[in-house]
Amino acid sequence: MNTTDPLVPALAGVLADLLRFLDECEDDEVADDTAVGLLENVAGELNSLPPAQRERLTAVFTDLGLVFCCDHSGKLPSRRGLIR
């Protein structure tokens, strides 16, 4: 797959949304231990990527942030916050 493959930004967007949800969810939505465990697992997998793949993923996240830089309310959407 290359970055022009529509699957790459779609999966990166889903990953960003999932991570944001887990980071911001309340205890009644997902147990703290579960959310932390999932975030740590994802972080471990991402950290194990070779540097070139991490750079590629960072570029895809950055591109998503630029595409979704603002909505009609003037607030930054969820995916933009993850990039910072």
N, C-alpha and C positions, 0 to 999 in steps of 0.2 A: 504494500500500500504506500502511496505517497500522499503528500499533504493536499493534493487536488482531489483525492478520493473523498467523496462526500461523507463516507463513513467516519473518517478521522475527526473532523470538527463535530459531527453529531455525537460520537462517543465521548469526546472531550467535554462537550457541553453537558452531557448527562452526568459525567464524573464530577464536574464542577458543581452542578446543582445538588447532587447527592452529598458531596462533602460540605457544602454550605448548609444543607438541611441538618446534617448530623452535628455540625458545629453549633447551630443556633436552636436546635430543637429543645423542647421542654421535657422534664422528667416523665410527664404523662404521655408523651409521644414516643420516646425511645429511652430505655433505661440508660443512665449515665455510663455504666460499665460497658454496655453494648456499643454505644456511640463511640466511646473512647477506644475500645478494642478495634472497631471497624476503621476509625481514623488512623490508628497506629498501624494496622495491617496495610492500608492503602499507602501510607507514608513509607513503610518498609519496602513495598513493591516498587514504588516510584524511585526511592533511593537506590534500589538495586539495578535500575536501568543504566545502561552504558551512557557516558556523557553525551554522546551525539543524539541518542534517543531522548534524553532529558531536555536537551536544547530544542529538539524538534517539538516536543510536547509543550514546552514553554512558549515557543513561537505560535503554536496553535491556540493556546490559551490567550496569548496577547492578541492574536487576530480576532478571536471571539470578543474580547474586551473592546476592541476598536469598533467592531461591527455593532455591538450592543452598548455603545458608550452612553446613551441616555434614552429615557423613555418620555412619554408625553407629560409625566408629572414633574420632570426636571430632576428626578432622583436617578442615581446610578442603579442599574439593575443588578441582580444577584451575581451574575457572572463577573462583572467588572470588579466587584469587591474582592473576589478571590485572587485576582491577579496582583493586587497590591501587596 
